[in-house]
């Protein structure tokens, strides 16, 4: 057998936005005061989905597109765990699009950090659900015809309780957004993170994003759903970053009678102890 | 002696309610009961029927002919009157010709009870009269089931039943019922038995997408969720369901999903995930005829090879196939125990026939008795999830337990992290597959019933237990020695034990003939036997028309 070399170093390209996300992620975990023993990172498949392997936490690196249902099962079995889903735009908005929609409907206490680079990296450059119209690839040879998914707008439609966007090129902003999402109590937090793919997206580059991202004005009231929707629909010459929307909708797990007596795992162990 | 009572009508007309009422009242009298249903995939209309077979000895299957037919619609007669015994009786809701008994059931219910909903009580009263039974047990049973609704509703139901019996006076005792023992029996359906087995084993999380004929287990578990502390979630699709269950088992609770063939097809990638991550995922697959949507409300045993081979890559699994509600209760627990002991997915293979049948069964214990999850309570600081062991079973810790628990659907090293190291891949693959040996050593062997020296042996699995058992009894009653071997675990098999049970080795007389009784077109279990290393010529005795086997049909088809 010729065994190729294998180690635990990140499998990302030099200059990839994922490096910055990882760095800020570790800082935000510390800033939010999260105990890593209770931290579970859930991901699907793709280059972003490998992030959990490069930090220290409990990890459930499952199937392509299926991070959200797995995370839902984990959170319902033990809602004392801090469950963070960290995966790419293809995984979360494409292959897992149905789960994305229904997770928002549940408003379960998961944090979703979506590395959005508007392209498929690991499969080498096909369109992603967030690729802009006209984006040319080896498959979409005449350019993408489909309208891009608008994750923030979808989340607001379903009354997701925390909806934000950031850009890895502004690490201070990203840390603030990640920390706010991690500290958010009471339901799903969606953080869409704009991140250049240096190998396969020659359109949406570091510079392209830098020229367009605009921090949301401090006067914006994130509890104003109509104004939030207006911000969420903006894309193109100006891309707003910051907390777009918040709501006080109670979390899914807080509404389940079966969880009133504690986590399911604790209830099972209590029954075990009575035996 | 036994009798078969058949209630027939459109969907939504009260066929099930009337059947259920008869089952309950007759069981209270101490009769043995075997009930089954034939229904169509619709909410209203069509032709459904509910068979209640009663006897003074245990019953194991249904039968084709009815002794009493209650037709809630005249249209039912065209299809079902030809299958009424010559000595039988027909009751029709309405005017009647040709010697049947016409009783305007709905009209009487409206007059006596104020609502045509009580037509079931009128019909039950009439049936009791035809069977020559005293009405008191039926009246008492109505008092019990309507206790919560109060004396007024009870009184109305009593009057309906009494009027039904009065209007059937001309037919009184025409079809003499078997003698009841007076000792009430408990009745269980496959659906509630499997659900109760899972609930009492400590299932804490259930995620499913509704699909006939598994939906009953899903709703049963929802109905006991408050009592047992279970979170029951209707997932957006079957893919979500199995991935939710995988997540819940990772976090440490026994969890399961319920589906049928089409939904199971969607779960297959998740099944492979459970194999790779070594998670104790339990999937109940209630079979119905396929391919594709097939016949949603009918029965089949067509998904055995699919359940055995579903999922890309190779990983160990166990498959249980209960034959009776009692077995379903015990095997639901066994499935969860096996999944946890060996940290691998387990499939419970049932079907529409078993799900819907109701039979008198010893009382099933409803006490919560949590299974052993085989969890490492205090993992060491250098804990790794996939330590290589001789048994292939790695000590399992839970997230939040003090050491990180890392899982990856990619090939991984002992610590669960992604790797492309081929040596590590082989090491971990060998570890996973090693579990199969331990699983085979613990496999449940076949249950034998019948004559020691039988030359003809029926080989069966899953829901055909009862029909085969009745067939054996029928053959023996004719003086033909016969036996059956029923497999309630269909994978893995302990090949040596199976060969001995079949008389293929061990110095016993080799039976002349094996008949494989299966609800499919290809003799799938005979293929499984060969795959397990059991070489025997198994003659097919197959049926895949969507209807369950009956004991009489199997006995006849043996040619003995």
Boltz contact constraints between the chains, C-beta under 6 A:
constraints:
  - contact:
      token1: [A, 1]
      token2: [B, 422]
      max_distance: 6.0
  - contact:
      token1: [A, 3]
      token2: [B, 422]
      max_distance: 6.0
  - contact:
      token1: [A, 3]
      token2: [B, 423]
      max_distance: 6.0
  - contact:
      token1: [A, 6]
      token2: [B, 419]
      max_distance: 6.0
  - contact:
      token1: [A, 6]
      token2: [B, 420]
      max_distance: 6.0
  - contact:
      token1: [A, 6]
      token2: [B, 421]
      max_distance: 6.0
  - contact:
      token1: [A, 38]
      token2: [B, 400]
      max_distance: 6.0
  - contact:
      token1: [A, 40]
      token2: [B, 399]
      max_distance: 6.0
  - contact:
      token1: [A, 53]
      token2: [B, 417]
      max_distance: 6.0
  - contact:
      token1: [A, 53]
      token2: [B, 418]
      max_distance: 6.0
  - contact:
      token1: [A, 58]
      token2: [B, 399]
      max_distance: 6.0
  - contact:
      token1: [A, 58]
      token2: [B, 404]
      max_distance: 6.0
  - contact:
      token1: [A, 58]
      token2: [B, 405]
      max_distance: 6.0
  - contact:
      token1: [A, 59]
      token2: [B, 406]
      max_distance: 6.0
  - contact:
      token1: [A, 60]
      token2: [B, 250]
      max_distance: 6.0
  - contact:
      token1: [A, 60]
      token2: [B, 407]
      max_distance: 6.0
  - contact:
      token1: [A, 61]
      token2: [B, 408]
      max_distance: 6.0
  - contact:
      token1: [A, 62]
      token2: [B, 409]
      max_distance: 6.0
  - contact:
      token1: [A, 63]
      token2: [B, 269]
      max_distance: 6.0
  - contact:
      token1: [A, 63]
      token2: [B, 273]
      max_distance: 6.0
  - contact:
      token1: [A, 63]
      token2: [B, 409]
      max_distance: 6.0
  - contact:
      token1: [A, 66]
      token2: [B, 243]
      max_distance: 6.0
  - contact:
      token1: [A, 69]
      token2: [B, 240]
      max_distance: 6.0
  - contact:
      token1: [A, 69]
      token2: [B, 243]
      max_distance: 6.0
  - contact:
      token1: [A, 69]
      token2: [B, 244]
      max_distance: 6.0
  - contact:
      token1: [A, 70]
      token2: [B, 243]
      max_distance: 6.0
  - contact:
      token1: [A, 70]
      token2: [B, 246]
      max_distance: 6.0
  - contact:
      token1: [A, 70]
      token2: [B, 247]
      max_distance: 6.0
  - contact:
      token1: [A, 72]
      token2: [B, 244]
      max_distance: 6.0
  - contact:
      token1: [A, 73]
      token2: [B, 244]
      max_distance: 6.0
  - contact:
      token1: [A, 73]
      token2: [B, 247]
      max_distance: 6.0
  - contact:
      token1: [A, 73]
      token2: [B, 248]
      max_distance: 6.0
  - contact:
      token1: [A, 74]
      token2: [B, 247]
      max_distance: 6.0
  - contact:
      token1: [A, 74]
      token2: [B, 251]
      max_distance: 6.0
  - contact:
      token1: [A, 76]
      token2: [B, 231]
      max_distance: 6.0
  - contact:
      token1: [A, 77]
      token2: [B, 205]
      max_distance: 6.0
  - contact:
      token1: [A, 77]
      token2: [B, 248]
      max_distance: 6.0
  - contact:
      token1: [A, 77]
      token2: [B, 251]
      max_distance: 6.0
  - contact:
      token1: [A, 77]
      token2: [B, 253]
      max_distance: 6.0
  - contact:
      token1: [A, 78]
      token2: [B, 251]
      max_distance: 6.0
  - contact:
      token1: [A, 81]
      token2: [B, 400]
      max_distance: 6.0
  - contact:
      token1: [A, 98]
      token2: [B, 236]
      max_distance: 6.0
  - contact:
      token1: [A, 99]
      token2: [B, 240]
      max_distance: 6.0
  - contact:
      token1: [A, 102]
      token2: [B, 236]
      max_distance: 6.0
  - contact:
      token1: [A, 256]
      token2: [B, 231]
      max_distance: 6.0
  - contact:
      token1: [A, 258]
      token2: [B, 229]
      max_distance: 6.0
  - contact:
      token1: [A, 258]
      token2: [B, 231]
      max_distance: 6.0
  - contact:
      token1: [A, 264]
      token2: [B, 204]
      max_distance: 6.0
  - contact:
      token1: [A, 264]
      token2: [B, 253]
      max_distance: 6.0
  - contact:
      token1: [A, 265]
      token2: [B, 252]
      max_distance: 6.0
  - contact:
      token1: [A, 265]
      token2: [B, 253]
      max_distance: 6.0
  - contact:
      token1: [A, 267]
      token2: [B, 229]
      max_distance: 6.0
  - contact:
      token1: [A, 268]
      token2: [B, 202]
      max_distance: 6.0
  - contact:
      token1: [A, 268]
      token2: [B, 204]
      max_distance: 6.0
  - contact:
      token1: [A, 268]
      token2: [B, 253]
      max_distance: 6.0
  - contact:
      token1: [A, 271]
      token2: [B, 368]
      max_distance: 6.0
  - contact:
      token1: [A, 271]
      token2: [B, 370]
      max_distance: 6.0
  - contact:
      token1: [A, 272]
      token2: [B, 370]
      max_distance: 6.0
